[in-house]
Amino acid sequence: MGILEINQLHKRFGQHEVLKGLEMDVPEHSIFGLVGQNGAGKTTTMKIILGLLKPDSGSVTVCGEKVAYGETKTNRHIGFLPDVPEFYGYMTAREYLKLCGEITGLSQTKTKVRSEELLELVGLKNEKKRIGSFSRGMKQRLGIAQALLNEPKLLICDEPTSSLDPIGRKEILDILLAAKGKTTVLFSTHILSDVERICDRIAVLHGGKLALYGTLAEVKQRHRYNGFVLEFENVETAAIFAKSKELQHPSISTTRSGNTVTVLLTGCDLDGHFFLDVLAQKRIVPLKFVALEPTLESLFLEVVQ
């Protein structure tokens, strides 16, 4: 059983059905990327998980307990970082975490210990400034510290790297990776490179349903292109290979860059061993020989278009 389980979730706003039987399972200690275009239903799904929005039908369980709209019992297992976290600007980071500890019922000793651990984790341990003067990235890092204060089993982050510069994005992603060993991370995003960098599993929402779901390796394997790319040192060598009588069935295209020539083989049922045999027979050694791998970007565009 996963930390988070979503079963046949439906939600409609007026005539617009945002979720159409969403099914999802988030395993423990994974980093799970929820991907989709703006309006795909990512934030709606998170609000339902948090009990802030009532689904039309379906169920959500967190740590085996059913989520009920308007009730917060299951939220004791959850830490949440909204896309734009708000703070009391006159407080320091330590003062804010102390307040959060009091609200969540942590002892003063526990709050102090956890605050020091988390401020070090998010790179704010030596920060004395008041939160009002923090940059956007610093506020996001403090938001993660606050969300992890009560040691949640599930950390939910809504667009945690949106509007951050490359350095700020890297800092947030590194923190989420560091938190993986102690919690399960679910974060929504439309930045595909972030997903490829840190996620174990992904779910792509489109049209109210899951268009892609599984580990990155599984998703890419299911949509693997049947093709190969070969690069040769000159036009003559590339021509000898491309005009081989053995290569009558694959679709062959060539592109030239300087002195090197790239040959693309697609639309064939032949494996790499066959092409290696052809190369050996012609006594040709390519500069590069790789199987075509689908990227998350190409798969995302394929399912949403």
Order of alpha helices (4+ residues) and beta strands (2+ residues): beta-beta-beta-alpha-beta-beta-beta-alpha-alpha-alpha-beta-alpha-beta-alpha-beta-beta-alpha-beta-alpha-beta-beta-alpha-beta-alpha
